Each structure stands twice: as structure tokens, then as C-alpha cells.
Amino acid sequence: MPALWSTSYGQVLLLKLAVLAGVAGTGLYNWKRVQPALGTEGATDRLARSATIELGIGLVVVIVTAVL
């Protein structure tokens, strides 16, 4: 466990897990807030904005994974 904080590999792994939690949080937001609102006014824009954010965070996950 101490290697997670003391090595560069462990620190990058923790960063990846934190960013991955951001993807999961955005997905949860889409599932609980955006999906039920589909069909109402403005829901399409809300979905597009949220999906763009989720994809951006996913790209950061891929970049951090490449560092590993």
C-alpha cells in the first residue's frame, strides 16, 4: 500500500482511478438525470453536453493509461 503514494507508478494509478471515478459519476448523472428527461424541451442539448464531458474525461483516462 505505501507504494501507491511513494512511487510514480502508484501516483499515476491513483490519478487514473480518480479520473475514472469522474467518468462513472458523469455516467450516473446521465442515467439518473438526463435519461428520464429525454423527450422534454432542452433534453437533447443537455444530453449532448453531458456526453461531450463524459467523452472528454474518458480521453483523459486513455492519456493517463498511456503514461502507465
CHARMM-style PDB file with segment names, atoms N, HN, CA, C and O in Angstrom:
ATOM      1  N   MET     1       0.809  -1.214   0.000  1.00  0.00      PROA
ATOM      2  CA  MET     1       0.000   0.000   0.000  1.00  0.00      PROA
ATOM      3  C   MET     1       0.848   1.272   0.000  1.00  0.00      PROA
ATOM      4  O   MET     1       0.503   2.222  -0.703  1.00  0.00      PROA
ATOM      5  N   PRO     2       1.924   1.326   0.749  1.00  0.00      PROA
ATOM      6  CA  PRO     2       2.708   2.570   0.751  1.00  0.00      PROA
ATOM      7  C   PRO     2       3.280   2.916  -0.626  1.00  0.00      PROA
ATOM      8  O   PRO     2       3.574   4.078  -0.906  1.00  0.00      PROA
ATOM      9  N   ALA     3       3.435   1.905  -1.480  1.00  0.00      PROA
ATOM     10  HN  ALA     3       3.196   0.961  -1.252  1.00  0.00      PROA
ATOM     11  CA  ALA     3       3.970   2.161  -2.817  1.00  0.00      PROA
ATOM     12  C   ALA     3       3.015   2.999  -3.660  1.00  0.00      PROA
ATOM     13  O   ALA     3       3.445   3.644  -4.616  1.00  0.00      PROA
ATOM     14  N   LEU     4       1.734   3.000  -3.324  1.00  0.00      PROA
ATOM     15  HN  LEU     4       1.384   2.476  -2.547  1.00  0.00      PROA
ATOM     16  CA  LEU     4       0.776   3.822  -4.074  1.00  0.00      PROA
ATOM     17  C   LEU     4       1.089   5.307  -3.943  1.00  0.00      PROA
ATOM     18  O   LEU     4       0.875   6.071  -4.884  1.00  0.00      PROA
ATOM     19  N   TRP     5       1.587   5.714  -2.797  1.00  0.00      PROA
ATOM     20  HN  TRP     5       1.760   5.092  -2.032  1.00  0.00      PROA
ATOM     21  CA  TRP     5       1.876   7.128  -2.580  1.00  0.00      PROA
ATOM     22  C   TRP     5       3.344   7.484  -2.842  1.00  0.00      PROA
ATOM     23  O   TRP     5       3.666   8.633  -3.143  1.00  0.00      PROA
ATOM     24  N   SER     6       4.227   6.489  -2.726  1.00  0.00      PROA
ATOM     25  HN  SER     6       3.965   5.555  -2.482  1.00  0.00      PROA
ATOM     26  CA  SER     6       5.657   6.799  -2.793  1.00  0.00      PROA
ATOM     27  C   SER     6       6.279   6.580  -4.170  1.00  0.00      PROA
ATOM     28  O   SER     6       7.372   7.084  -4.427  1.00  0.00      PROA
ATOM     29  N   THR     7       5.616   5.843  -5.064  1.00  0.00      PROA
ATOM     30  HN  THR     7       4.728   5.433  -4.855  1.00  0.00      PROA
ATOM     31  CA  THR     7       6.189   5.612  -6.396  1.00  0.00      PROA
ATOM     32  C   THR     7       5.402   6.397  -7.435  1.00  0.00      PROA
ATOM     33  O   THR     7       4.222   6.698  -7.255  1.00  0.00      PROA
ATOM     34  N   SER     8       6.082   6.717  -8.519  1.00  0.00      PROA
ATOM     35  HN  SER     8       7.041   6.472  -8.666  1.00  0.00      PROA
ATOM     36  CA  SER     8       5.400   7.457  -9.587  1.00  0.00      PROA
ATOM     37  C   SER     8       4.326   6.590 -10.241  1.00  0.00      PROA
ATOM     38  O   SER     8       3.276   7.099 -10.632  1.00  0.00      PROA
ATOM     39  N   TYR     9       4.577   5.291 -10.364  1.00  0.00      PROA
ATOM     40  HN  TYR     9       5.430   4.877 -10.047  1.00  0.00      PROA
ATOM     41  CA  TYR     9       3.572   4.391 -10.931  1.00  0.00      PROA
ATOM     42  C   TYR     9       2.308   4.391 -10.076  1.00  0.00      PROA
ATOM     43  O   TYR     9       1.198   4.483 -10.601  1.00  0.00      PROA
ATOM     44  N   GLY    10       2.476   4.289  -8.780  1.00  0.00      PROA
ATOM     45  HN  GLY    10       3.378   4.214  -8.354  1.00  0.00      PROA
ATOM     46  CA  GLY    10       1.327   4.287  -7.877  1.00  0.00      PROA
ATOM     47  C   GLY    10       0.554   5.593  -7.927  1.00  0.00      PROA
ATOM     48  O   GLY    10      -0.675   5.595  -7.873  1.00  0.00      PROA
ATOM     49  N   GLN    11       1.269   6.698  -8.029  1.00  0.00      PROA
ATOM     50  HN  GLN    11       2.268   6.696  -8.072  1.00  0.00      PROA
ATOM     51  CA  GLN    11       0.607   8.006  -8.101  1.00  0.00      PROA
ATOM     52  C   GLN    11      -0.192   8.153  -9.390  1.00  0.00      PROA
ATOM     53  O   GLN    11      -1.301   8.687  -9.381  1.00  0.00      PROA
ATOM     54  N   VAL    12       0.375   7.675 -10.508  1.00  0.00      PROA
ATOM     55  HN  VAL    12       1.276   7.241 -10.515  1.00  0.00      PROA
ATOM     56  CA  VAL    12      -0.351   7.745 -11.779  1.00  0.00      PROA
ATOM     57  C   VAL    12      -1.558   6.809 -11.741  1.00  0.00      PROA
ATOM     58  O   VAL    12      -2.615   7.136 -12.281  1.00  0.00      PROA
ATOM     59  N   LEU    13      -1.404   5.660 -11.112  1.00  0.00      PROA
ATOM     60  HN  LEU    13      -0.545   5.395 -10.674  1.00  0.00      PROA
ATOM     61  CA  LEU    13      -2.530   4.734 -10.973  1.00  0.00      PROA
ATOM     62  C   LEU    13      -3.654   5.361 -10.156  1.00  0.00      PROA
ATOM     63  O   LEU    13      -4.824   5.229 -10.514  1.00  0.00      PROA
ATOM     64  N   LEU    14      -3.314   6.037  -9.070  1.00  0.00      PROA
ATOM     65  HN  LEU    14      -2.363   6.144  -8.780  1.00  0.00      PROA
ATOM     66  CA  LEU    14      -4.335   6.726  -8.276  1.00  0.00      PROA
ATOM     67  C   LEU    14      -5.008   7.836  -9.077  1.00  0.00      PROA
ATOM     68  O   LEU    14      -6.216   8.046  -8.964  1.00  0.00      PROA
ATOM     69  N   LEU    15      -4.224   8.545  -9.885  1.00  0.00      PROA
ATOM     70  HN  LEU    15      -3.243   8.374  -9.977  1.00  0.00      PROA
ATOM     71  CA  LEU    15      -4.795   9.580 -10.753  1.00  0.00      PROA
ATOM     72  C   LEU    15      -5.778   8.965 -11.743  1.00  0.00      PROA
ATOM     73  O   LEU    15      -6.865   9.498 -11.968  1.00  0.00      PROA
ATOM     74  N   LYS    16      -5.384   7.840 -12.330  1.00  0.00      PROA
ATOM     75  HN  LYS    16      -4.501   7.407 -12.147  1.00  0.00      PROA
ATOM     76  CA  LYS    16      -6.271   7.159 -13.283  1.00  0.00      PROA
ATOM     77  C   LYS    16      -7.569   6.742 -12.602  1.00  0.00      PROA
ATOM     78  O   LYS    16      -8.648   6.906 -13.172  1.00  0.00      PROA
ATOM     79  N   LEU    17      -7.477   6.211 -11.401  1.00  0.00      PROA
ATOM     80  HN  LEU    17      -6.601   6.078 -10.937  1.00  0.00      PROA
ATOM     81  CA  LEU    17      -8.682   5.802 -10.681  1.00  0.00      PROA
ATOM     82  C   LEU    17      -9.579   6.990 -10.362  1.00  0.00      PROA
ATOM     83  O   LEU    17     -10.803   6.880 -10.422  1.00  0.00      PROA
ATOM     84  N   ALA    18      -8.977   8.120 -10.025  1.00  0.00      PROA
ATOM     85  HN  ALA    18      -7.982   8.209  -9.977  1.00  0.00      PROA
ATOM     86  CA  ALA    18      -9.758   9.321  -9.732  1.00  0.00      PROA
ATOM     87  C   ALA    18     -10.476   9.827 -10.980  1.00  0.00      PROA
ATOM     88  O   ALA    18     -11.645  10.207 -10.920  1.00  0.00      PROA
ATOM     89  N   VAL    19      -9.771   9.828 -12.111  1.00  0.00      PROA
ATOM     90  HN  VAL    19      -8.822   9.519 -12.161  1.00  0.00      PROA
ATOM     91  CA  VAL    19     -10.388  10.283 -13.360  1.00  0.00      PROA
ATOM     92  C   VAL    19     -11.472   9.302 -13.792  1.00  0.00      PROA
ATOM     93  O   VAL    19     -12.518   9.709 -14.296  1.00  0.00      PROA
ATOM     94  N   LEU    20     -11.222   8.019 -13.597  1.00  0.00      PROA
ATOM     95  HN  LEU    20     -10.372   7.688 -13.187  1.00  0.00      PROA
ATOM     96  CA  LEU    20     -12.222   7.005 -13.928  1.00  0.00      PROA
ATOM     97  C   LEU    20     -13.485   7.182 -13.079  1.00  0.00      PROA
ATOM     98  O   LEU    20     -14.596   6.946 -13.554  1.00  0.00      PROA
ATOM     99  N   ALA    21     -13.311   7.593 -11.839  1.00  0.00      PROA
ATOM    100  HN  ALA    21     -12.409   7.785 -11.453  1.00  0.00      PROA
ATOM    101  CA  ALA    21     -14.466   7.890 -10.986  1.00  0.00      PROA
ATOM    102  C   ALA    21     -15.263   9.061 -11.560  1.00  0.00      PROA
ATOM    103  O   ALA    21     -16.486   9.104 -11.431  1.00  0.00      PROA
ATOM    104  N   GLY    22     -14.567  10.015 -12.199  1.00  0.00      PROA
ATOM    105  HN  GLY    22     -13.573   9.980 -12.304  1.00  0.00      PROA
ATOM    106  CA  GLY    22     -15.261  11.117 -12.869  1.00  0.00      PROA
ATOM    107  C   GLY    22     -16.112  10.633 -14.031  1.00  0.00      PROA
ATOM    108  O   GLY    22     -17.224  11.121 -14.237  1.00  0.00      PROA
ATOM    109  N   VAL    23     -15.592   9.669 -14.796  1.00  0.00      PROA
ATOM    110  HN  VAL    23     -14.689   9.273 -14.629  1.00  0.00      PROA
ATOM    111  CA  VAL    23     -16.377   9.081 -15.895  1.00  0.00      PROA
ATOM    112  C   VAL    23     -17.605   8.372 -15.334  1.00  0.00      PROA
ATOM    113  O   VAL    23     -18.710   8.511 -15.858  1.00  0.00      PROA
ATOM    114  N   ALA    24     -17.398   7.616 -14.269  1.00  0.00      PROA
ATOM    115  HN  ALA    24     -16.500   7.503 -13.843  1.00  0.00      PROA
ATOM    116  CA  ALA    24     -18.522   6.902 -13.657  1.00  0.00      PROA
ATOM    117  C   ALA    24     -19.560   7.875 -13.104  1.00  0.00      PROA
ATOM    118  O   ALA    24     -20.762   7.633 -13.213  1.00  0.00      PROA
ATOM    119  N   GLY    25     -19.099   8.962 -12.519  1.00  0.00      PROA
ATOM    120  HN  GLY    25     -18.122   9.158 -12.431  1.00  0.00      PROA
ATOM    121  CA  GLY    25     -20.026   9.968 -11.991  1.00  0.00      PROA
ATOM    122  C   GLY    25     -20.835  10.637 -13.088  1.00  0.00      PROA
ATOM    123  O   GLY    25     -22.028  10.892 -12.926  1.00  0.00      PROA
ATOM    124  N   THR    26     -20.186  10.917 -14.194  1.00  0.00      PROA
ATOM    125  HN  THR    26     -19.217  10.711 -14.326  1.00  0.00      PROA
ATOM    126  CA  THR    26     -20.897  11.518 -15.322  1.00  0.00      PROA
ATOM    127  C   THR    26     -21.907  10.539 -15.908  1.00  0.00      PROA
ATOM    128  O   THR    26     -23.016  10.924 -16.277  1.00  0.00      PROA
ATOM    129  N   GLY    27     -21.515   9.272 -15.990  1.00  0.00      PROA
ATOM    130  HN  GLY    27     -20.614   8.959 -15.690  1.00  0.00      PROA
ATOM    131  CA  GLY    27     -22.451   8.252 -16.465  1.00  0.00      PROA
ATOM    132  C   GLY    27     -23.649   8.109 -15.549  1.00  0.00      PROA
ATOM    133  O   GLY    27     -24.776   7.937 -16.013  1.00  0.00      PROA
ATOM    134  N   LEU    28     -23.411   8.178 -14.258  1.00  0.00      PROA
ATOM    135  HN  LEU    28     -22.496   8.318 -13.880  1.00  0.00      PROA
ATOM    136  CA  LEU    28     -24.510   8.115 -13.294  1.00  0.00      PROA
ATOM    137  C   LEU    28     -25.448   9.315 -13.459  1.00  0.00      PROA
ATOM    138  O   LEU    28     -26.669   9.174 -13.396  1.00  0.00      PROA
ATOM    139  N   TYR    29     -24.862  10.491 -13.670  1.00  0.00      PROA
ATOM    140  HN  TYR    29     -23.870  10.606 -13.722  1.00  0.00      PROA
ATOM    141  CA  TYR    29     -25.662  11.691 -13.910  1.00  0.00      PROA
ATOM    142  C   TYR    29     -26.529  11.508 -15.165  1.00  0.00      PROA
ATOM    143  O   TYR    29     -27.714  11.842 -15.163  1.00  0.00      PROA
ATOM    144  N   ASN    30     -25.927  10.975 -16.231  1.00  0.00      PROA
ATOM    145  HN  ASN    30     -24.964  10.704 -16.233  1.00  0.00      PROA
ATOM    146  CA  ASN    30     -26.691  10.737 -17.461  1.00  0.00      PROA
ATOM    147  C   ASN    30     -27.846   9.781 -17.212  1.00  0.00      PROA
ATOM    148  O   ASN    30     -28.957   9.992 -17.696  1.00  0.00      PROA
ATOM    149  N   TRP    31     -27.576   8.742 -16.462  1.00  0.00      PROA
ATOM    150  HN  TRP    31     -26.673   8.571 -16.068  1.00  0.00      PROA
ATOM    151  CA  TRP    31     -28.571   7.715 -16.222  1.00  0.00      PROA
ATOM    152  C   TRP    31     -29.713   8.213 -15.342  1.00  0.00      PROA
ATOM    153  O   TRP    31     -30.882   7.952 -15.624  1.00  0.00      PROA
ATOM    154  N   LYS    32     -29.366   8.936 -14.268  1.00  0.00      PROA
ATOM    155  HN  LYS    32     -28.416   9.148 -14.038  1.00  0.00      PROA
ATOM    156  CA  LYS    32     -30.386   9.343 -13.296  1.00  0.00      PROA
ATOM    157  C   LYS    32     -31.078  10.663 -13.625  1.00  0.00      PROA
ATOM    158  O   LYS    32     -32.249  10.833 -13.287  1.00  0.00      PROA
ATOM    159  N   ARG    33     -30.391  11.603 -14.275  1.00  0.00      PROA
ATOM    160  HN  ARG    33     -29.439  11.465 -14.550  1.00  0.00      PROA
ATOM    161  CA  ARG    33     -30.950  12.932 -14.504  1.00  0.00      PROA
ATOM    162  C   ARG    33     -31.309  13.197 -15.964  1.00  0.00      PROA
ATOM    163  O   ARG    33     -32.375  13.734 -16.265  1.00  0.00      PROA
ATOM    164  N   VAL    34     -30.407  12.815 -16.866  1.00  0.00      PROA
ATOM    165  HN  VAL    34     -29.541  12.379 -16.622  1.00  0.00      PROA
ATOM    166  CA  VAL    34     -30.614  13.182 -18.264  1.00  0.00      PROA
ATOM    167  C   VAL    34     -31.574  12.217 -18.948  1.00  0.00      PROA
ATOM    168  O   VAL    34     -32.505  12.657 -19.623  1.00  0.00      PROA
ATOM    169  N   GLN    35     -31.371  10.928 -18.791  1.00  0.00      PROA
ATOM    170  HN  GLN    35     -30.615  10.571 -18.243  1.00  0.00      PROA
ATOM    171  CA  GLN    35     -32.216   9.949 -19.467  1.00  0.00      PROA
ATOM    172  C   GLN    35     -33.701  10.104 -19.130  1.00  0.00      PROA
ATOM    173  O   GLN    35     -34.521  10.068 -20.047  1.00  0.00      PROA
ATOM    174  N   PRO    36     -34.088  10.274 -17.864  1.00  0.00      PROA
ATOM    175  CA  PRO    36     -35.514  10.445 -17.577  1.00  0.00      PROA
ATOM    176  C   PRO    36     -36.106  11.713 -18.195  1.00  0.00      PROA
ATOM    177  O   PRO    36     -37.316  11.787 -18.410  1.00  0.00      PROA
ATOM    178  N   ALA    37     -35.270  12.702 -18.480  1.00  0.00      PROA
ATOM    179  HN  ALA    37     -34.288  12.642 -18.305  1.00  0.00      PROA
ATOM    180  CA  ALA    37     -35.768  13.959 -19.026  1.00  0.00      PROA
ATOM    181  C   ALA    37     -35.863  13.942 -20.550  1.00  0.00      PROA
ATOM    182  O   ALA    37     -36.369  14.893 -21.145  1.00  0.00      PROA
ATOM    183  N   LEU    38     -35.388  12.884 -21.183  1.00  0.00      PROA
ATOM    184  HN  LEU    38     -34.977  12.111 -20.699  1.00  0.00      PROA
ATOM    185  CA  LEU    38     -35.440  12.840 -22.646  1.00  0.00      PROA
ATOM    186  C   LEU    38     -36.881  12.947 -23.120  1.00  0.00      PROA
ATOM    187  O   LEU    38     -37.793  12.362 -22.535  1.00  0.00      PROA
ATOM    188  N   GLY    39     -37.059  13.690 -24.169  1.00  0.00      PROA
ATOM    189  HN  GLY    39     -36.318  14.165 -24.643  1.00  0.00      PROA
ATOM    190  CA  GLY    39     -38.391  13.940 -24.692  1.00  0.00      PROA
ATOM    191  C   GLY    39     -38.948  15.277 -24.260  1.00  0.00      PROA
ATOM    192  O   GLY    39     -39.984  15.713 -24.762  1.00  0.00      PROA
ATOM    193  N   THR    40     -38.276  15.926 -23.340  1.00  0.00      PROA
ATOM    194  HN  THR    40     -37.434  15.571 -22.933  1.00  0.00      PROA
ATOM    195  CA  THR    40     -38.709  17.250 -22.915  1.00  0.00      PROA
ATOM    196  C   THR    40     -37.860  18.305 -23.612  1.00  0.00      PROA
ATOM    197  O   THR    40     -36.848  18.001 -24.244  1.00  0.00      PROA
ATOM    198  N   GLU    41     -38.296  19.542 -23.481  1.00  0.00      PROA
ATOM    199  HN  GLU    41     -39.118  19.790 -22.968  1.00  0.00      PROA
ATOM    200  CA  GLU    41     -37.591  20.646 -24.128  1.00  0.00      PROA
ATOM    201  C   GLU    41     -36.201  20.818 -23.521  1.00  0.00      PROA
ATOM    202  O   GLU    41     -36.060  20.894 -22.300  1.00  0.00      PROA
ATOM    203  N   GLY    42     -35.202  20.878 -24.347  1.00  0.00      PROA
ATOM    204  HN  GLY    42     -35.315  20.817 -25.338  1.00  0.00      PROA
ATOM    205  CA  GLY    42     -33.835  21.102 -23.904  1.00  0.00      PROA
ATOM    206  C   GLY    42     -33.082  19.850 -23.495  1.00  0.00      PROA
ATOM    207  O   GLY    42     -31.888  19.919 -23.203  1.00  0.00      PROA
ATOM    208  N   ALA    43     -33.754  18.710 -23.469  1.00  0.00      PROA
ATOM    209  HN  ALA    43     -34.723  18.654 -23.706  1.00  0.00      PROA
ATOM    210  CA  ALA    43     -33.095  17.480 -23.021  1.00  0.00      PROA
ATOM    211  C   ALA    43     -32.010  17.028 -23.992  1.00  0.00      PROA
ATOM    212  O   ALA    43     -30.992  16.476 -23.575  1.00  0.00      PROA
ATOM    213  N   THR    44     -32.222  17.259 -25.277  1.00  0.00      PROA
ATOM    214  HN  THR    44     -33.049  17.708 -25.617  1.00  0.00      PROA
ATOM    215  CA  THR    44     -31.226  16.856 -26.266  1.00  0.00      PROA
ATOM    216  C   THR    44     -29.935  17.638 -26.085  1.00  0.00      PROA
ATOM    217  O   THR    44     -28.849  17.064 -26.165  1.00  0.00      PROA
ATOM    218  N   ASP    45     -30.038  18.928 -25.844  1.00  0.00      PROA
ATOM    219  HN  ASP    45     -30.921  19.394 -25.780  1.00  0.00      PROA
ATOM    220  CA  ASP    45     -28.845  19.741 -25.599  1.00  0.00      PROA
ATOM    221  C   ASP    45     -28.142  19.300 -24.320  1.00  0.00      PROA
ATOM    222  O   ASP    45     -26.914  19.236 -24.258  1.00  0.00      PROA
ATOM    223  N   ARG    46     -28.926  19.006 -23.325  1.00  0.00      PROA
ATOM    224  HN  ARG    46     -29.924  19.059 -23.375  1.00  0.00      PROA
ATOM    225  CA  ARG    46     -28.369  18.550 -22.044  1.00  0.00      PROA
ATOM    226  C   ARG    46     -27.621  17.232 -22.216  1.00  0.00      PROA
ATOM    227  O   ARG    46     -26.545  17.042 -21.649  1.00  0.00      PROA
ATOM    228  N   LEU    47     -28.200  16.321 -23.003  1.00  0.00      PROA
ATOM    229  HN  LEU    47     -29.075  16.475 -23.463  1.00  0.00      PROA
ATOM    230  CA  LEU    47     -27.563  15.032 -23.266  1.00  0.00      PROA
ATOM    231  C   LEU    47     -26.279  15.219 -24.061  1.00  0.00      PROA
ATOM    232  O   LEU    47     -25.265  14.591 -23.756  1.00  0.00      PROA
ATOM    233  N   ALA    48     -26.312  16.063 -25.062  1.00  0.00      PROA
ATOM    234  HN  ALA    48     -27.136  16.573 -25.310  1.00  0.00      PROA
ATOM    235  CA  ALA    48     -25.124  16.306 -25.885  1.00  0.00      PROA
ATOM    236  C   ALA    48     -24.003  16.909 -25.050  1.00  0.00      PROA
ATOM    237  O   ALA    48     -22.847  16.505 -25.179  1.00  0.00      PROA
ATOM    238  N   ARG    49     -24.331  17.860 -24.204  1.00  0.00      PROA
ATOM    239  HN  ARG    49     -25.269  18.188 -24.099  1.00  0.00      PROA
ATOM    240  CA  ARG    49     -23.333  18.500 -23.347  1.00  0.00      PROA
ATOM    241  C   ARG    49     -22.736  17.491 -22.367  1.00  0.00      PROA
ATOM    242  O   ARG    49     -21.520  17.444 -22.182  1.00  0.00      PROA
ATOM    243  N   SER    50     -23.581  16.699 -21.750  1.00  0.00      PROA
ATOM    244  HN  SER    50     -24.569  16.737 -21.900  1.00  0.00      PROA
ATOM    245  CA  SER    50     -23.129  15.719 -20.777  1.00  0.00      PROA
ATOM    246  C   SER    50     -22.291  14.623 -21.433  1.00  0.00      PROA
ATOM    247  O   SER    50     -21.284  14.188 -20.873  1.00  0.00      PROA
ATOM    248  N   ALA    51     -22.702  14.184 -22.604  1.00  0.00      PROA
ATOM    249  HN  ALA    51     -23.520  14.538 -23.058  1.00  0.00      PROA
ATOM    250  CA  ALA    51     -21.944  13.153 -23.317  1.00  0.00      PROA
ATOM    251  C   ALA    51     -20.582  13.677 -23.751  1.00  0.00      PROA
ATOM    252  O   ALA    51     -19.597  12.938 -23.724  1.00  0.00      PROA
ATOM    253  N   THR    52     -20.515  14.931 -24.147  1.00  0.00      PROA
ATOM    254  HN  THR    52     -21.314  15.531 -24.169  1.00  0.00      PROA
ATOM    255  CA  THR    52     -19.238  15.530 -24.527  1.00  0.00      PROA
ATOM    256  C   THR    52     -18.293  15.578 -23.330  1.00  0.00      PROA
ATOM    257  O   THR    52     -17.103  15.291 -23.463  1.00  0.00      PROA
ATOM    258  N   ILE    53     -18.811  15.933 -22.187  1.00  0.00      PROA
ATOM    259  HN  ILE    53     -19.778  16.167 -22.080  1.00  0.00      PROA
ATOM    260  CA  ILE    53     -17.996  15.964 -20.968  1.00  0.00      PROA
ATOM    261  C   ILE    53     -17.508  14.561 -20.627  1.00  0.00      PROA
ATOM    262  O   ILE    53     -16.340  14.372 -20.284  1.00  0.00      PROA
ATOM    263  N   GLU    54     -18.392  13.587 -20.719  1.00  0.00      PROA
ATOM    264  HN  GLU    54     -19.340  13.740 -20.997  1.00  0.00      PROA
ATOM    265  CA  GLU    54     -18.019  12.207 -20.413  1.00  0.00      PROA
ATOM    266  C   GLU    54     -16.947  11.699 -21.363  1.00  0.00      PROA
ATOM    267  O   GLU    54     -16.008  11.028 -20.934  1.00  0.00      PROA
ATOM    268  N   LEU    55     -17.072  12.007 -22.636  1.00  0.00      PROA
ATOM    269  HN  LEU    55     -17.834  12.552 -22.985  1.00  0.00      PROA
ATOM    270  CA  LEU    55     -16.057  11.599 -23.602  1.00  0.00      PROA
ATOM    271  C   LEU    55     -14.720  12.290 -23.348  1.00  0.00      PROA
ATOM    272  O   LEU    55     -13.662  11.680 -23.501  1.00  0.00      PROA
ATOM    273  N   GLY    56     -14.770  13.557 -22.962  1.00  0.00      PROA
ATOM    274  HN  GLY    56     -15.629  14.053 -22.838  1.00  0.00      PROA
ATOM    275  CA  GLY    56     -13.537  14.281 -22.646  1.00  0.00      PROA
ATOM    276  C   GLY    56     -12.815  13.671 -21.461  1.00  0.00      PROA
ATOM    277  O   GLY    56     -11.595  13.503 -21.484  1.00  0.00      PROA
ATOM    278  N   ILE    57     -13.570  13.343 -20.428  1.00  0.00      PROA
ATOM    279  HN  ILE    57     -14.561  13.479 -20.410  1.00  0.00      PROA
ATOM    280  CA  ILE    57     -12.961  12.705 -19.257  1.00  0.00      PROA
ATOM    281  C   ILE    57     -12.429  11.325 -19.635  1.00  0.00      PROA
ATOM    282  O   ILE    57     -11.373  10.912 -19.156  1.00  0.00      PROA
ATOM    283  N   GLY    58     -13.159  10.613 -20.491  1.00  0.00      PROA
ATOM    284  HN  GLY    58     -14.018  10.949 -20.880  1.00  0.00      PROA
ATOM    285  CA  GLY    58     -12.689   9.308 -20.967  1.00  0.00      PROA
ATOM    286  C   GLY    58     -11.379   9.420 -21.729  1.00  0.00      PROA
ATOM    287  O   GLY    58     -10.520   8.543 -21.628  1.00  0.00      PROA
ATOM    288  N   LEU    59     -11.224  10.491 -22.487  1.00  0.00      PROA
ATOM    289  HN  LEU    59     -11.922  11.203 -22.569  1.00  0.00      PROA
ATOM    290  CA  LEU    59      -9.969  10.728 -23.204  1.00  0.00      PROA
ATOM    291  C   LEU    59      -8.822  10.934 -22.216  1.00  0.00      PROA
ATOM    292  O   LEU    59      -7.709  10.459 -22.444  1.00  0.00      PROA
ATOM    293  N   VAL    60      -9.090  11.634 -21.134  1.00  0.00      PROA
ATOM    294  HN  VAL    60      -9.994  12.020 -20.949  1.00  0.00      PROA
ATOM    295  CA  VAL    60      -8.067  11.826 -20.104  1.00  0.00      PROA
ATOM    296  C   VAL    60      -7.673  10.472 -19.496  1.00  0.00      PROA
ATOM    297  O   VAL    60      -6.497  10.248 -19.207  1.00  0.00      PROA
ATOM    298  N   VAL    61      -8.640   9.572 -19.301  1.00  0.00      PROA
ATOM    299  HN  VAL    61      -9.595   9.754 -19.536  1.00  0.00      PROA
ATOM    300  CA  VAL    61      -8.340   8.229 -18.793  1.00  0.00      PROA
ATOM    301  C   VAL    61      -7.385   7.513 -19.742  1.00  0.00      PROA
ATOM    302  O   VAL    61      -6.423   6.883 -19.303  1.00  0.00      PROA
ATOM    303  N   VAL    62      -7.653   7.609 -21.044  1.00  0.00      PROA
ATOM    304  HN  VAL    62      -8.435   8.121 -21.401  1.00  0.00      PROA
ATOM    305  CA  VAL    62      -6.787   6.959 -22.025  1.00  0.00      PROA
ATOM    306  C   VAL    62      -5.384   7.550 -21.992  1.00  0.00      PROA
ATOM    307  O   VAL    62      -4.401   6.813 -22.086  1.00  0.00      PROA
ATOM    308  N   ILE    63      -5.278   8.858 -21.860  1.00  0.00      PROA
ATOM    309  HN  ILE    63      -6.076   9.456 -21.784  1.00  0.00      PROA
ATOM    310  CA  ILE    63      -3.967   9.517 -21.811  1.00  0.00      PROA
ATOM    311  C   ILE    63      -3.211   9.090 -20.553  1.00  0.00      PROA
ATOM    312  O   ILE    63      -2.020   8.786 -20.620  1.00  0.00      PROA
ATOM    313  N   VAL    64      -3.886   9.067 -19.422  1.00  0.00      PROA
ATOM    314  HN  VAL    64      -4.853   9.314 -19.367  1.00  0.00      PROA
ATOM    315  CA  VAL    64      -3.219   8.640 -18.185  1.00  0.00      PROA
ATOM    316  C   VAL    64      -2.809   7.180 -18.285  1.00  0.00      PROA
ATOM    317  O   VAL    64      -1.750   6.806 -17.784  1.00  0.00      PROA
ATOM    318  N   THR    65      -3.619   6.354 -18.917  1.00  0.00      PROA
ATOM    319  HN  THR    65      -4.480   6.658 -19.325  1.00  0.00      PROA
ATOM    320  CA  THR    65      -3.276   4.947 -19.110  1.00  0.00      PROA
ATOM    321  C   THR    65      -2.039   4.813 -19.994  1.00  0.00      PROA
ATOM    322  O   THR    65      -1.209   3.932 -19.771  1.00  0.00      PROA
ATOM    323  N   ALA    66      -1.916   5.669 -20.981  1.00  0.00      PROA
ATOM    324  HN  ALA    66      -2.590   6.385 -21.162  1.00  0.00      PROA
ATOM    325  CA  ALA    66      -0.731   5.633 -21.849  1.00  0.00      PROA
ATOM    326  C   ALA    66       0.534   5.962 -21.063  1.00  0.00      PROA
ATOM    327  O   ALA    66       1.608   5.452 -21.382  1.00  0.00      PROA
ATOM    328  N   VAL    67       0.422   6.800 -20.049  1.00  0.00      PROA
ATOM    329  HN  VAL    67      -0.451   7.214 -19.789  1.00  0.00      PROA
ATOM    330  CA  VAL    67       1.577   7.133 -19.215  1.00  0.00      PROA
ATOM    331  C   VAL    67       2.005   5.910 -18.408  1.00  0.00      PROA
ATOM    332  O   VAL    67       3.195   5.694 -18.182  1.00  0.00      PROA
ATOM    333  N   LEU    68       1.024   5.108 -17.975  1.00  0.00      PROA
ATOM    334  HN  LEU    68       0.057   5.284 -18.159  1.00  0.00      PROA
ATOM    335  CA  LEU    68       1.348   3.915 -17.201  1.00  0.00      PROA
ATOM    336  C   LEU    68       2.147   2.962 -18.071  1.00  0.00      PROA
ATOM    337  OT1 LEU    68       2.528   1.883 -17.617  1.00  0.00      PROA
TER     338      LEU     68
END
